[in-house]
Amino acid sequence: MRPILSALILLAATGACTQIVSEQDTTFTYRGDTYRAVIRDYSSGSQSFTKRVVYDGNKPISCSATDDLDCAAAISYERLDSND
């Protein structure tokens, strides 16, 4: 337990957190409908990554910034999951 606590304290002390570097408003088309989307670039220390969030109504759906099929699958999955 002590090594885990030490690691958490070390991470907190070094400020290892992810920050949004840039944000771009855009749209995403799924099955003929156009949805609001945001592409965000993140930075965490020496690493960076990009994600897209598509808004199906007020529901944010996170997916790949570069793979439209991933976003279409994520929307489809969220819609199926919300019907349970």
mmCIF file as gemmi writes it, N, C-alpha and C atoms, coordinates in Angstrom:
data_model
loop_
_atom_site.group_PDB
_atom_site.id
_atom_site.type_symbol
_atom_site.label_atom_id
_atom_site.label_alt_id
_atom_site.label_comp_id
_atom_site.label_asym_id
_atom_site.label_entity_id
_atom_site.label_seq_id
_atom_site.pdbx_PDB_ins_code
_atom_site.Cartn_x
_atom_site.Cartn_y
_atom_site.Cartn_z
_atom_site.occupancy
_atom_site.B_iso_or_equiv
_atom_site.pdbx_formal_charge
_atom_site.auth_seq_id
_atom_site.auth_asym_id
_atom_site.pdbx_PDB_model_num
ATOM 1 N N . MET Axp A 1 ? 0.817 -1.189 0 1 0 ? 1 A 1
ATOM 2 C CA . MET Axp A 1 ? 0 0 0 1 0 ? 1 A 1
ATOM 3 C C . MET Axp A 1 ? 0.863 1.255 0 1 0 ? 1 A 1
ATOM 4 N N . ARG Axp A 2 ? 1.947 1.199 0.7 1 0 ? 2 A 1
ATOM 5 C CA . ARG Axp A 2 ? 2.811 2.369 0.802 1 0 ? 2 A 1
ATOM 6 C C . ARG Axp A 2 ? 3.417 2.781 -0.544 1 0 ? 2 A 1
ATOM 7 N N . PRO Axp A 3 ? 3.857 1.835 -1.41 1 0 ? 3 A 1
ATOM 8 C CA . PRO Axp A 3 ? 4.388 2.255 -2.712 1 0 ? 3 A 1
ATOM 9 C C . PRO Axp A 3 ? 3.333 2.963 -3.57 1 0 ? 3 A 1
ATOM 10 N N . ILE Axp A 4 ? 2.085 2.531 -3.487 1 0 ? 4 A 1
ATOM 11 C CA . ILE Axp A 4 ? 1.023 3.166 -4.26 1 0 ? 4 A 1
ATOM 12 C C . ILE Axp A 4 ? 0.806 4.589 -3.773 1 0 ? 4 A 1
ATOM 13 N N . LEU Axp A 5 ? 0.771 4.765 -2.467 1 0 ? 5 A 1
ATOM 14 C CA . LEU Axp A 5 ? 0.589 6.094 -1.897 1 0 ? 5 A 1
ATOM 15 C C . LEU Axp A 5 ? 1.75 7.005 -2.284 1 0 ? 5 A 1
ATOM 16 N N . SER Axp A 6 ? 2.963 6.485 -2.246 1 0 ? 6 A 1
ATOM 17 C CA . SER Axp A 6 ? 4.136 7.267 -2.637 1 0 ? 6 A 1
ATOM 18 C C . SER Axp A 6 ? 4.054 7.687 -4.105 1 0 ? 6 A 1
ATOM 19 N N . ALA Axp A 7 ? 3.603 6.78 -4.967 1 0 ? 7 A 1
ATOM 20 C CA . ALA Axp A 7 ? 3.477 7.094 -6.388 1 0 ? 7 A 1
ATOM 21 C C . ALA Axp A 7 ? 2.428 8.175 -6.614 1 0 ? 7 A 1
ATOM 22 N N . LEU Axp A 8 ? 1.32 8.099 -5.907 1 0 ? 8 A 1
ATOM 23 C CA . LEU Axp A 8 ? 0.279 9.116 -6.043 1 0 ? 8 A 1
ATOM 24 C C . LEU Axp A 8 ? 0.773 10.489 -5.593 1 0 ? 8 A 1
ATOM 25 N N . ILE Axp A 9 ? 1.502 10.517 -4.504 1 0 ? 9 A 1
ATOM 26 C CA . ILE Axp A 9 ? 2.049 11.782 -4.008 1 0 ? 9 A 1
ATOM 27 C C . ILE Axp A 9 ? 3.055 12.346 -5.007 1 0 ? 9 A 1
ATOM 28 N N . LEU Axp A 10 ? 3.878 11.483 -5.593 1 0 ? 10 A 1
ATOM 29 C CA . LEU Axp A 10 ? 4.866 11.919 -6.571 1 0 ? 10 A 1
ATOM 30 C C . LEU Axp A 10 ? 4.176 12.506 -7.807 1 0 ? 10 A 1
ATOM 31 N N . LEU Axp A 11 ? 3.131 11.847 -8.299 1 0 ? 11 A 1
ATOM 32 C CA . LEU Axp A 11 ? 2.401 12.356 -9.46 1 0 ? 11 A 1
ATOM 33 C C . LEU Axp A 11 ? 1.758 13.705 -9.164 1 0 ? 11 A 1
ATOM 34 N N . ALA Axp A 12 ? 1.19 13.836 -7.989 1 0 ? 12 A 1
ATOM 35 C CA . ALA Axp A 12 ? 0.561 15.098 -7.608 1 0 ? 12 A 1
ATOM 36 C C . ALA Axp A 12 ? 1.601 16.211 -7.491 1 0 ? 12 A 1
ATOM 37 N N . ALA Axp A 13 ? 2.752 15.887 -6.959 1 0 ? 13 A 1
ATOM 38 C CA . ALA Axp A 13 ? 3.796 16.882 -6.753 1 0 ? 13 A 1
ATOM 39 C C . ALA Axp A 13 ? 4.419 17.349 -8.066 1 0 ? 13 A 1
ATOM 40 N N . THR Axp A 14 ? 4.486 16.472 -9.064 1 0 ? 14 A 1
ATOM 41 C CA . THR Axp A 14 ? 5.113 16.854 -10.331 1 0 ? 14 A 1
ATOM 42 C C . THR Axp A 14 ? 4.128 17.522 -11.276 1 0 ? 14 A 1
ATOM 43 N N . GLY Axp A 15 ? 2.86 17.569 -10.903 1 0 ? 15 A 1
ATOM 44 C CA . GLY Axp A 15 ? 1.868 18.231 -11.742 1 0 ? 15 A 1
ATOM 45 C C . GLY Axp A 15 ? 1.557 17.466 -13.01 1 0 ? 15 A 1
ATOM 46 N N . ALA Axp A 16 ? 1.596 16.153 -12.96 1 0 ? 16 A 1
ATOM 47 C CA . ALA Axp A 16 ? 1.338 15.318 -14.127 1 0 ? 16 A 1
ATOM 48 C C . ALA Axp A 16 ? -0.156 15.298 -14.427 1 0 ? 16 A 1
ATOM 49 N N . CYS Axp A 17 ? -0.594 16.286 -15.201 1 0 ? 17 A 1
ATOM 50 C CA . CYS Axp A 17 ? -2 16.341 -15.571 1 0 ? 17 A 1
ATOM 51 C C . CYS Axp A 17 ? -2.111 16.663 -17.05 1 0 ? 17 A 1
ATOM 52 N N . THR Axp A 18 ? -3.247 16.36 -17.603 1 0 ? 18 A 1
ATOM 53 C CA . THR Axp A 18 ? -3.49 16.602 -19.013 1 0 ? 18 A 1
ATOM 54 C C . THR Axp A 18 ? -4.157 17.957 -19.191 1 0 ? 18 A 1
ATOM 55 N N . GLN Axp A 19 ? -3.658 18.724 -20.148 1 0 ? 19 A 1
ATOM 56 C CA . GLN Axp A 19 ? -4.204 20.051 -20.412 1 0 ? 19 A 1
ATOM 57 C C . GLN Axp A 19 ? -4.665 20.145 -21.861 1 0 ? 19 A 1
ATOM 58 N N . ILE Axp A 20 ? -5.733 20.894 -22.093 1 0 ? 20 A 1
ATOM 59 C CA . ILE Axp A 20 ? -6.191 21.151 -23.457 1 0 ? 20 A 1
ATOM 60 C C . ILE Axp A 20 ? -5.312 22.248 -24.04 1 0 ? 20 A 1
ATOM 61 N N . VAL Axp A 21 ? -4.676 21.947 -25.171 1 0 ? 21 A 1
ATOM 62 C CA . VAL Axp A 21 ? -3.775 22.886 -25.822 1 0 ? 21 A 1
ATOM 63 C C . VAL Axp A 21 ? -4.535 23.726 -26.849 1 0 ? 21 A 1
ATOM 64 N N . SER Axp A 22 ? -5.427 23.083 -27.6 1 0 ? 22 A 1
ATOM 65 C CA . SER Axp A 22 ? -6.229 23.824 -28.571 1 0 ? 22 A 1
ATOM 66 C C . SER Axp A 22 ? -7.571 23.137 -28.759 1 0 ? 22 A 1
ATOM 67 N N . GLU Axp A 23 ? -8.514 23.894 -29.292 1 0 ? 23 A 1
ATOM 68 C CA . GLU Axp A 23 ? -9.873 23.39 -29.465 1 0 ? 23 A 1
ATOM 69 C C . GLU Axp A 23 ? -10.441 23.973 -30.753 1 0 ? 23 A 1
ATOM 70 N N . GLN Axp A 24 ? -11.043 23.129 -31.581 1 0 ? 24 A 1
ATOM 71 C CA . GLN Axp A 24 ? -11.592 23.57 -32.859 1 0 ? 24 A 1
ATOM 72 C C . GLN Axp A 24 ? -13.029 23.095 -32.997 1 0 ? 24 A 1
ATOM 73 N N . ASP Axp A 25 ? -13.958 24.027 -33.191 1 0 ? 25 A 1
ATOM 74 C CA . ASP Axp A 25 ? -15.347 23.667 -33.435 1 0 ? 25 A 1
ATOM 75 C C . ASP Axp A 25 ? -15.494 23.199 -34.872 1 0 ? 25 A 1
ATOM 76 N N . THR Axp A 26 ? -16.249 22.119 -35.064 1 0 ? 26 A 1
ATOM 77 C CA . THR Axp A 26 ? -16.442 21.563 -36.388 1 0 ? 26 A 1
ATOM 78 C C . THR Axp A 26 ? -17.78 20.823 -36.409 1 0 ? 26 A 1
ATOM 79 N N . THR Axp A 27 ? -18.027 20.056 -37.442 1 0 ? 27 A 1
ATOM 80 C CA . THR Axp A 27 ? -19.242 19.249 -37.521 1 0 ? 27 A 1
ATOM 81 C C . THR Axp A 27 ? -18.877 17.827 -37.914 1 0 ? 27 A 1
ATOM 82 N N . PHE Axp A 28 ? -19.808 16.913 -37.687 1 0 ? 28 A 1
ATOM 83 C CA . PHE Axp A 28 ? -19.645 15.525 -38.089 1 0 ? 28 A 1
ATOM 84 C C . PHE Axp A 28 ? -20.961 15.056 -38.685 1 0 ? 28 A 1
ATOM 85 N N . THR Axp A 29 ? -20.899 14.421 -39.844 1 0 ? 29 A 1
ATOM 86 C CA . THR Axp A 29 ? -22.105 13.936 -40.512 1 0 ? 29 A 1
ATOM 87 C C . THR Axp A 29 ? -22.236 12.437 -40.29 1 0 ? 29 A 1
ATOM 88 N N . TYR Axp A 30 ? -23.403 12.033 -39.772 1 0 ? 30 A 1
ATOM 89 C CA . TYR Axp A 30 ? -23.687 10.624 -39.494 1 0 ? 30 A 1
ATOM 90 C C . TYR Axp A 30 ? -25.067 10.303 -40.055 1 0 ? 30 A 1
ATOM 91 N N . ARG Axp A 31 ? -25.1 9.383 -41.008 1 0 ? 31 A 1
ATOM 92 C CA . ARG Axp A 31 ? -26.347 8.956 -41.649 1 0 ? 31 A 1
ATOM 93 C C . ARG Axp A 31 ? -27.173 10.129 -42.173 1 0 ? 31 A 1
ATOM 94 N N . GLY Axp A 32 ? -26.486 11.079 -42.784 1 0 ? 32 A 1
ATOM 95 C CA . GLY Axp A 32 ? -27.155 12.211 -43.395 1 0 ? 32 A 1
ATOM 96 C C . GLY Axp A 32 ? -27.469 13.372 -42.471 1 0 ? 32 A 1
ATOM 97 N N . ASP Axp A 33 ? -27.293 13.206 -41.185 1 0 ? 33 A 1
ATOM 98 C CA . ASP Axp A 33 ? -27.528 14.28 -40.215 1 0 ? 33 A 1
ATOM 99 C C . ASP Axp A 33 ? -26.19 14.892 -39.797 1 0 ? 33 A 1
ATOM 100 N N . THR Axp A 34 ? -26.188 16.201 -39.597 1 0 ? 34 A 1
ATOM 101 C CA . THR Axp A 34 ? -24.977 16.907 -39.192 1 0 ? 34 A 1
ATOM 102 C C . THR Axp A 34 ? -25.038 17.228 -37.708 1 0 ? 34 A 1
ATOM 103 N N . TYR Axp A 35 ? -23.956 16.894 -36.997 1 0 ? 35 A 1
ATOM 104 C CA . TYR Axp A 35 ? -23.868 17.09 -35.549 1 0 ? 35 A 1
ATOM 105 C C . TYR Axp A 35 ? -22.721 18.046 -35.228 1 0 ? 35 A 1
ATOM 106 N N . ARG Axp A 36 ? -22.887 18.793 -34.165 1 0 ? 36 A 1
ATOM 107 C CA . ARG Axp A 36 ? -21.804 19.653 -33.674 1 0 ? 36 A 1
ATOM 108 C C . ARG Axp A 36 ? -20.694 18.761 -33.132 1 0 ? 36 A 1
ATOM 109 N N . ALA Axp A 37 ? -19.465 19.148 -33.384 1 0 ? 37 A 1
ATOM 110 C CA . ALA Axp A 37 ? -18.316 18.387 -32.892 1 0 ? 37 A 1
ATOM 111 C C . ALA Axp A 37 ? -17.205 19.355 -32.479 1 0 ? 37 A 1
ATOM 112 N N . VAL Axp A 38 ? -16.327 18.878 -31.605 1 0 ? 38 A 1
ATOM 113 C CA . VAL Axp A 38 ? -15.172 19.656 -31.156 1 0 ? 38 A 1
ATOM 114 C C . VAL Axp A 38 ? -13.951 18.746 -31.218 1 0 ? 38 A 1
ATOM 115 N N . ILE Axp A 39 ? -12.885 19.239 -31.828 1 0 ? 39 A 1
ATOM 116 C CA . ILE Axp A 39 ? -11.62 18.504 -31.851 1 0 ? 39 A 1
ATOM 117 C C . ILE Axp A 39 ? -10.682 19.197 -30.877 1 0 ? 39 A 1
ATOM 118 N N . ARG Axp A 40 ? -10.169 18.417 -29.932 1 0 ? 40 A 1
ATOM 119 C CA . ARG Axp A 40 ? -9.292 18.974 -28.894 1 0 ? 40 A 1
ATOM 120 C C . ARG Axp A 40 ? -7.92 18.315 -28.951 1 0 ? 40 A 1
ATOM 121 N N . ASP Axp A 41 ? -6.891 19.153 -28.859 1 0 ? 41 A 1
ATOM 122 C CA . ASP Axp A 41 ? -5.515 18.678 -28.729 1 0 ? 41 A 1
ATOM 123 C C . ASP Axp A 41 ? -5.135 18.761 -27.263 1 0 ? 41 A 1
ATOM 124 N N . TYR Axp A 42 ? -4.62 17.655 -26.735 1 0 ? 42 A 1
ATOM 125 C CA . TYR Axp A 42 ? -4.242 17.566 -25.329 1 0 ? 42 A 1
ATOM 126 C C . TYR Axp A 42 ? -2.735 17.392 -25.205 1 0 ? 42 A 1
ATOM 127 N N . SER Axp A 43 ? -2.198 17.847 -24.09 1 0 ? 43 A 1
ATOM 128 C CA . SER Axp A 43 ? -0.787 17.658 -23.79 1 0 ? 43 A 1
ATOM 129 C C . SER Axp A 43 ? -0.65 17.194 -22.345 1 0 ? 43 A 1
ATOM 130 N N . SER Axp A 44 ? 0.2 16.203 -22.162 1 0 ? 44 A 1
ATOM 131 C CA . SER Axp A 44 ? 0.494 15.697 -20.828 1 0 ? 44 A 1
ATOM 132 C C . SER Axp A 44 ? 2.001 15.49 -20.739 1 0 ? 44 A 1
ATOM 133 N N . GLY Axp A 45 ? 2.675 16.492 -20.258 1 0 ? 45 A 1
ATOM 134 C CA . GLY Axp A 45 ? 4.131 16.405 -20.193 1 0 ? 45 A 1
ATOM 135 C C . GLY Axp A 45 ? 4.721 16.397 -21.594 1 0 ? 45 A 1
ATOM 136 N N . SER Axp A 46 ? 5.439 15.334 -21.94 1 0 ? 46 A 1
ATOM 137 C CA . SER Axp A 46 ? 6.07 15.244 -23.259 1 0 ? 46 A 1
ATOM 138 C C . SER Axp A 46 ? 5.186 14.525 -24.276 1 0 ? 46 A 1
ATOM 139 N N . GLN Axp A 47 ? 3.999 14.085 -23.88 1 0 ? 47 A 1
ATOM 140 C CA . GLN Axp A 47 ? 3.101 13.38 -24.792 1 0 ? 47 A 1
ATOM 141 C C . GLN Axp A 47 ? 1.922 14.275 -25.175 1 0 ? 47 A 1
ATOM 142 N N . SER Axp A 48 ? 1.41 14.059 -26.381 1 0 ? 48 A 1
ATOM 143 C CA . SER Axp A 48 ? 0.224 14.787 -26.811 1 0 ? 48 A 1
ATOM 144 C C . SER Axp A 48 ? -0.691 13.847 -27.578 1 0 ? 48 A 1
ATOM 145 N N . PHE Axp A 49 ? -1.981 14.168 -27.611 1 0 ? 49 A 1
ATOM 146 C CA . PHE Axp A 49 ? -2.945 13.371 -28.358 1 0 ? 49 A 1
ATOM 147 C C . PHE Axp A 49 ? -4.138 14.249 -28.709 1 0 ? 49 A 1
ATOM 148 N N . THR Axp A 50 ? -4.931 13.776 -29.651 1 0 ? 50 A 1
ATOM 149 C CA . THR Axp A 50 ? -6.082 14.517 -30.146 1 0 ? 50 A 1
ATOM 150 C C . THR Axp A 50 ? -7.315 13.641 -30.06 1 0 ? 50 A 1
ATOM 151 N N . LYS Axp A 51 ? -8.427 14.218 -29.634 1 0 ? 51 A 1
ATOM 152 C CA . LYS Axp A 51 ? -9.709 13.51 -29.569 1 0 ? 51 A 1
ATOM 153 C C . LYS Axp A 51 ? -10.794 14.389 -30.175 1 0 ? 51 A 1
ATOM 154 N N . ARG Axp A 52 ? -11.828 13.735 -30.676 1 0 ? 52 A 1
ATOM 155 C CA . ARG Axp A 52 ? -13.001 14.453 -31.185 1 0 ? 52 A 1
ATOM 156 C C . ARG Axp A 52 ? -14.176 14.099 -30.283 1 0 ? 52 A 1
ATOM 157 N N . VAL Axp A 53 ? -14.998 15.092 -29.99 1 0 ? 53 A 1
ATOM 158 C CA . VAL Axp A 53 ? -16.23 14.876 -29.23 1 0 ? 53 A 1
ATOM 159 C C . VAL Axp A 53 ? -17.379 15.312 -30.133 1 0 ? 53 A 1
ATOM 160 N N . VAL Axp A 54 ? -18.281 14.36 -30.418 1 0 ? 54 A 1
ATOM 161 C CA . VAL Axp A 54 ? -19.46 14.64 -31.229 1 0 ? 54 A 1
ATOM 162 C C . VAL Axp A 54 ? -20.637 14.75 -30.267 1 0 ? 54 A 1
ATOM 163 N N . TYR Axp A 55 ? -21.461 15.773 -30.452 1 0 ? 55 A 1
ATOM 164 C CA . TYR Axp A 55 ? -22.611 15.982 -29.564 1 0 ? 55 A 1
ATOM 165 C C . TYR Axp A 55 ? -23.881 15.498 -30.244 1 0 ? 55 A 1
ATOM 166 N N . ASP Axp A 56 ? -24.437 14.415 -29.701 1 0 ? 56 A 1
ATOM 167 C CA . ASP Axp A 56 ? -25.719 13.874 -30.15 1 0 ? 56 A 1
ATOM 168 C C . ASP Axp A 56 ? -26.764 14.479 -29.222 1 0 ? 56 A 1
ATOM 169 N N . GLY Axp A 57 ? -27.328 15.61 -29.636 1 0 ? 57 A 1
ATOM 170 C CA . GLY Axp A 57 ? -28.15 16.396 -28.72 1 0 ? 57 A 1
ATOM 171 C C . GLY Axp A 57 ? -27.223 17.029 -27.707 1 0 ? 57 A 1
ATOM 172 N N . ASN Axp A 58 ? -27.476 16.792 -26.428 1 0 ? 58 A 1
ATOM 173 C CA . ASN Axp A 58 ? -26.595 17.287 -25.364 1 0 ? 58 A 1
ATOM 174 C C . ASN Axp A 58 ? -25.607 16.233 -24.899 1 0 ? 58 A 1
ATOM 175 N N . LYS Axp A 59 ? -25.654 15.044 -25.502 1 0 ? 59 A 1
ATOM 176 C CA . LYS Axp A 59 ? -24.806 13.941 -25.058 1 0 ? 59 A 1
ATOM 177 C C . LYS Axp A 59 ? -23.459 13.954 -25.798 1 0 ? 59 A 1
ATOM 178 N N . PRO Axp A 60 ? -22.346 14.14 -25.068 1 0 ? 60 A 1
ATOM 179 C CA . PRO Axp A 60 ? -21.032 14.118 -25.712 1 0 ? 60 A 1
ATOM 180 C C . PRO Axp A 60 ? -20.575 12.679 -25.959 1 0 ? 60 A 1
ATOM 181 N N . ILE Axp A 61 ? -20.074 12.422 -27.154 1 0 ? 61 A 1
ATOM 182 C CA . ILE Axp A 61 ? -19.575 11.095 -27.515 1 0 ? 61 A 1
ATOM 183 C C . ILE Axp A 61 ? -18.136 11.259 -27.986 1 0 ? 61 A 1
ATOM 184 N N . SER Axp A 62 ? -17.201 10.67 -27.261 1 0 ? 62 A 1
ATOM 185 C CA . SER Axp A 62 ? -15.781 10.794 -27.563 1 0 ? 62 A 1
ATOM 186 C C . SER Axp A 62 ? -15.369 9.738 -28.585 1 0 ? 62 A 1
ATOM 187 N N . CYS Axp A 63 ? -14.539 10.171 -29.554 1 0 ? 63 A 1
ATOM 188 C CA . CYS Axp A 63 ? -14.073 9.237 -30.574 1 0 ? 63 A 1
ATOM 189 C C . CYS Axp A 63 ? -12.773 9.763 -31.183 1 0 ? 63 A 1
ATOM 190 N N . SER Axp A 64 ? -12.269 9.029 -32.171 1 0 ? 64 A 1
ATOM 191 C CA . SER Axp A 64 ? -11.028 9.398 -32.834 1 0 ? 64 A 1
ATOM 192 C C . SER Axp A 64 ? -11.179 10.713 -33.597 1 0 ? 64 A 1
ATOM 193 N N . ALA Axp A 65 ? -10.144 11.522 -33.575 1 0 ? 65 A 1
ATOM 194 C CA . ALA Axp A 65 ? -10.168 12.791 -34.297 1 0 ? 65 A 1
ATOM 195 C C . ALA Axp A 65 ? -9.962 12.586 -35.796 1 0 ? 65 A 1
ATOM 196 N N . THR Axp A 66 ? -9.434 11.43 -36.185 1 0 ? 66 A 1
ATOM 197 C CA . THR Axp A 66 ? -9.086 11.208 -37.589 1 0 ? 66 A 1
ATOM 198 C C . THR Axp A 66 ? -9.845 10.06 -38.247 1 0 ? 66 A 1
ATOM 199 N N . ASP Axp A 67 ? -10.561 9.265 -37.482 1 0 ? 67 A 1
ATOM 200 C CA . ASP Axp A 67 ? -11.233 8.08 -38.021 1 0 ? 67 A 1
ATOM 201 C C . ASP Axp A 67 ? -12.749 8.256 -37.939 1 0 ? 67 A 1
ATOM 202 N N . ASP Axp A 68 ? -13.367 8.615 -39.058 1 0 ? 68 A 1
ATOM 203 C CA . ASP Axp A 68 ? -14.81 8.838 -39.082 1 0 ? 68 A 1
ATOM 204 C C . ASP Axp A 68 ? -15.596 7.572 -38.756 1 0 ? 68 A 1
ATOM 205 N N . LEU Axp A 69 ? -15.075 6.41 -39.153 1 0 ? 69 A 1
ATOM 206 C CA . LEU Axp A 69 ? -15.772 5.155 -38.838 1 0 ? 69 A 1
ATOM 207 C C . LEU Axp A 69 ? -15.814 4.901 -37.335 1 0 ? 69 A 1
ATOM 208 N N . ASP Axp A 70 ? -14.757 5.298 -36.63 1 0 ? 70 A 1
ATOM 209 C CA . ASP Axp A 70 ? -14.748 5.164 -35.171 1 0 ? 70 A 1
ATOM 210 C C . ASP Axp A 70 ? -15.841 6.024 -34.553 1 0 ? 70 A 1
ATOM 211 N N . CYS Axp A 71 ? -16.009 7.237 -35.066 1 0 ? 71 A 1
ATOM 212 C CA . CYS Axp A 71 ? -17.044 8.13 -34.535 1 0 ? 71 A 1
ATOM 213 C C . CYS Axp A 71 ? -18.441 7.593 -34.849 1 0 ? 71 A 1
ATOM 214 N N . ALA Axp A 72 ? -18.632 7.076 -36.06 1 0 ? 72 A 1
ATOM 215 C CA . ALA Axp A 72 ? -19.932 6.5 -36.418 1 0 ? 72 A 1
ATOM 216 C C . ALA Axp A 72 ? -20.25 5.307 -35.517 1 0 ? 72 A 1
ATOM 217 N N . ALA Axp A 73 ? -19.265 4.47 -35.261 1 0 ? 73 A 1
ATOM 218 C CA . ALA Axp A 73 ? -19.465 3.319 -34.378 1 0 ? 73 A 1
ATOM 219 C C . ALA Axp A 73 ? -19.756 3.764 -32.946 1 0 ? 73 A 1
ATOM 220 N N . ALA Axp A 74 ? -19.08 4.814 -32.488 1 0 ? 74 A 1
ATOM 221 C CA . ALA Axp A 74 ? -19.301 5.311 -31.127 1 0 ? 74 A 1
ATOM 222 C C . ALA Axp A 74 ? -20.718 5.861 -30.97 1 0 ? 74 A 1
ATOM 223 N N . ILE Axp A 75 ? -21.209 6.59 -31.988 1 0 ? 75 A 1
ATOM 224 C CA . ILE Axp A 75 ? -22.577 7.114 -31.939 1 0 ? 75 A 1
ATOM 225 C C . ILE Axp A 75 ? -23.575 5.97 -31.917 1 0 ? 75 A 1
ATOM 226 N N . SER Axp A 76 ? -23.373 4.995 -32.795 1 0 ? 76 A 1
ATOM 227 C CA . SER Axp A 76 ? -24.263 3.841 -32.857 1 0 ? 76 A 1
ATOM 228 C C . SER Axp A 76 ? -24.287 3.087 -31.528 1 0 ? 76 A 1
ATOM 229 N N . TYR Axp A 77 ? -23.102 2.872 -30.947 1 0 ? 77 A 1
ATOM 230 C CA . TYR Axp A 77 ? -23.004 2.161 -29.673 1 0 ? 77 A 1
ATOM 231 C C . TYR Axp A 77 ? -23.726 2.925 -28.567 1 0 ? 77 A 1
ATOM 232 N N . GLU Axp A 78 ? -23.506 4.23 -28.496 1 0 ? 78 A 1
ATOM 233 C CA . GLU Axp A 78 ? -24.149 5.043 -27.442 1 0 ? 78 A 1
ATOM 234 C C . GLU Axp A 78 ? -25.662 5.013 -27.578 1 0 ? 78 A 1
ATOM 235 N N . ARG Axp A 79 ? -26.15 5.031 -28.802 1 0 ? 79 A 1
ATOM 236 C CA . ARG Axp A 79 ? -27.593 4.982 -29.003 1 0 ? 79 A 1
ATOM 237 C C . ARG Axp A 79 ? -28.159 3.63 -28.591 1 0 ? 79 A 1
ATOM 238 N N . LEU Axp A 80 ? -27.468 2.557 -28.916 1 0 ? 80 A 1
ATOM 239 C CA . LEU Axp A 80 ? -27.917 1.225 -28.491 1 0 ? 80 A 1
ATOM 240 C C . LEU Axp A 80 ? -27.853 1.084 -26.987 1 0 ? 80 A 1
ATOM 241 N N . ASP Axp A 81 ? -26.769 1.597 -26.386 1 0 ? 81 A 1
ATOM 242 C CA . ASP Axp A 81 ? -26.572 1.484 -24.945 1 0 ? 81 A 1
ATOM 243 C C . ASP Axp A 81 ? -27.626 2.276 -24.183 1 0 ? 81 A 1
ATOM 244 N N . SER Axp A 82 ? -28.061 3.404 -24.73 1 0 ? 82 A 1
ATOM 245 C CA . SER Axp A 82 ? -29.055 4.223 -24.026 1 0 ? 82 A 1
ATOM 246 C C . SER Axp A 82 ? -30.451 3.619 -24.097 1 0 ? 82 A 1
ATOM 247 N N . ASN Axp A 83 ? -30.642 2.632 -24.963 1 0 ? 83 A 1
ATOM 248 C CA . ASN Axp A 83 ? -31.946 1.979 -25.084 1 0 ? 83 A 1
ATOM 249 C C . ASN Axp A 83 ? -32.112 0.813 -24.111 1 0 ? 83 A 1
ATOM 250 N N . ASP Axp A 84 ? -31.059 0.481 -23.368 1 0 ? 84 A 1
ATOM 251 C CA . ASP Axp A 84 ? -31.14 -0.649 -22.402 1 0 ? 84 A 1
ATOM 252 C C . ASP Axp A 84 ? -32.013 -0.318 -21.221 1 0 ? 84 A 1
